[in-house]
Amino acid sequence: MTEPPYAGLTQLGHATAWPSSPDAAVLEKVANPAPGKTYVVRFTCPEFTSLCPMTGQPDFAHLVIDYVPADWIVESKSLKLYLASFRNHGAFHEACTMGIADRLVRELAPVWLRIGGYWYPRGGMPIDVFWQTGPAPDGAWVPKQDVAPYRGRG
């Protein structure tokens, strides 16, 4: 009998403590269920939080992560726990956004990945951070992120 692709997961279906830091968080992956097909996976985290490394005050962002899998997809509970581990982590917006992108690329080796970090104002100014590994692959339907720019109470 063949083991199901999720047999080795340690967090899904189990009570799991919140990781103490992004470095301590375990990102788990599962074999791509549709290898050879070009499809986009999107994760949206509209309530991402981290801490300002200088003041310790909370920072808030709306993250959108799109990727085209190669051999692996990220297991969503482990991604949720990883993103939540930033709640007590002090880092600038750019470091958080790029750190998440770097970790996903390192763990999954996707065909393509992009991240949009839409940060709420700090010091009266929103800071948005965008990055992608390169052009989207031919045949990939990549929807717009459609996160409205910050307007205040306008």
C-alpha positions in Angstrom: 0.0 0.0 0.0 1.3 3.4 -0.9 1.5 6.1 1.8 -0.7 9.2 1.1 1.3 12.3 0.1 0.5 13.9 3.5 1.6 11.0 5.7 4.7 12.7 6.9 3.1 16.0 8.0 3.7 16.8 11.6 1.3 19.8 12.1 -1.8 19.2 10.1 -4.4 17.4 12.1 -2.4 17.9 15.3 -2.4 20.5 18.1 0.6 22.7 17.2 2.1 25.4 19.4 2.8 28.8 17.8 6.4 29.0 16.7 8.5 31.4 18.8 10.1 33.0 15.7 10.2 32.7 11.9 13.4 30.8 12.2 11.8 28.3 14.5 8.8 27.8 12.3 8.6 24.6 10.3 7.3 24.9 6.8 6.0 21.6 5.5 5.5 20.7 1.9 3.5 18.1 0.0 4.1 16.7 -3.5 2.5 18.7 -6.2 -0.8 16.9 -7.1 -0.7 18.2 -10.7 3.0 17.9 -11.8 3.7 19.3 -15.2 0.7 21.6 -15.2 1.1 25.4 -15.0 -1.2 26.6 -12.3 -1.1 29.4 -9.8 -1.6 29.0 -6.0 -2.5 32.1 -4.1 -2.3 32.7 -0.4 -3.7 35.9 1.1 -3.0 37.0 4.6 -5.0 40.2 5.2 -4.1 40.4 8.9 -0.3 39.9 8.9 1.5 41.5 11.9 5.1 42.0 13.0 6.9 44.4 15.3 8.8 47.5 14.5 12.5 46.6 15.3 13.1 50.1 16.8 9.9 50.9 18.8 8.4 47.4 19.4 5.1 48.7 18.2 3.0 46.5 16.0 3.0 46.8 12.2 0.2 45.5 10.0 0.1 44.3 6.4 -2.0 42.6 3.8 0.2 39.9 2.1 -0.5 38.2 -1.2 1.6 35.3 -2.2 1.3 33.7 -5.7 3.4 30.8 -6.9 3.5 28.2 -9.7 4.5 24.9 -8.1 7.3 22.7 -9.4 7.6 19.5 -7.4 6.1 20.8 -4.1 3.2 22.8 -2.7 3.3 24.4 0.8 1.0 22.9 3.4 -1.3 25.7 4.4 -1.4 25.2 8.2 2.4 25.3 8.3 2.3 28.5 6.3 -0.2 30.0 8.6 1.9 29.2 11.6 5.0 30.5 9.9 3.3 33.8 9.1 1.9 34.1 12.6 5.4 33.7 14.0 6.2 37.2 12.8 3.8 38.6 15.5 6.6 38.9 18.0 9.4 39.4 15.5 11.0 42.8 15.1 12.0 43.6 11.5 11.4 46.3 8.9 8.7 45.8 6.3 11.2 45.0 3.6 12.9 42.4 5.7 9.7 40.6 6.6 8.4 40.6 3.0 11.6 39.5 1.4 12.3 37.0 4.2 9.0 35.3 3.5 9.7 35.2 -0.2 13.2 33.8 0.3 12.1 31.1 2.7 9.3 29.9 0.3 11.7 29.9 -2.7 14.3 28.0 -0.7 11.8 25.4 0.7 9.6 24.9 -2.4 11.9 25.7 -5.4 8.8 26.9 -7.3 8.7 27.6 -11.0 7.7 31.1 -10.2 6.8 33.2 -7.1 5.7 36.7 -6.4 4.8 38.5 -3.2 3.0 41.7 -2.5 3.4 43.2 1.0 0.8 46.0 1.4 1.9 47.6 4.6 -0.3 50.0 6.6 1.3 53.4 7.4 4.2 53.7 9.8 5.1 57.4 10.6 2.2 58.5 8.3 3.6 56.7 5.2 2.6 53.2 3.9 5.4 51.1 2.6 4.5 48.5 0.0 7.1 45.8 -1.0 6.8 43.8 -4.2 9.1 41.0 -5.6 8.9 38.1 -8.0 11.4 35.6 -9.2 11.1 36.6 -12.8 8.4 36.8 -15.5 5.4 34.6 -15.0 5.6 31.4 -17.0 3.8 31.1 -20.3 0.3 29.7 -19.9 0.0 30.8 -16.2 -3.1 32.7 -15.4 -2.0 35.2 -12.9 -4.8 37.4 -11.6 -4.1 40.9 -10.4 -3.6 41.3 -6.7 -6.2 44.0 -6.5 -5.2 45.3 -3.1 -6.2 49.0 -3.0 -3.5 51.4 -2.2 -3.8 53.0 1.2 -5.9 56.1 1.1 -6.6 56.9 4.7 -10.0 58.3 5.4 -10.2 60.1 2.1 
